[in-house]
Amino acid sequence: MDRTYFPVLLLAGFVALNAVGMLVLSHFTMRARPTPEKQLPYESGITPLGDARERFSVKFYLVAMLFIVFDIETVFMIPWGAYYRQLSCAVPLVNGACPAGQISLFGLGEMLAFIAILLVGSLYVWKKGALQWD
């Protein structure tokens, strides 16, 4: 059981070691030469206007939350697509294929229900006017 996770742990260890190594190497090789231009926050090459603690409209946060919710929900379609054959077969797969006459619509039906829930949610958000910038 533990051998199956060894490559993942090896990769995680390499990533952590690489990140720490880059931070330590940059700390020892960097010479600090602060200038007024370097101390300014980077704003796409444009001189910053106003204060960084400016109030934003709630619409920005609302659209961001809606994007995250619908983006995360659509990520659930990836494992469904990977297991579609198994979900649409009434019996266990034989050599990676469903035996003749054993095809079921369970896998398709559950994804259609999931998409219908997403559609109802997006229609609700649209009708409430959450996506309008007026």
Buried (B, 14 or more C-beta within 10 A) or exposed (E): EEEEEEEEEEEEEEEEEEEEEEEEEEEEEEEEEEEEEEEEEEEEEEEEEEEEEEEEEEBEEBBEEBEEBBEEBEEEEEEBEEEEBEBBBEEEEEEEEBEEEEBEEEBBEEBEEBEEEBEEBBEEBEEEEBEEEE
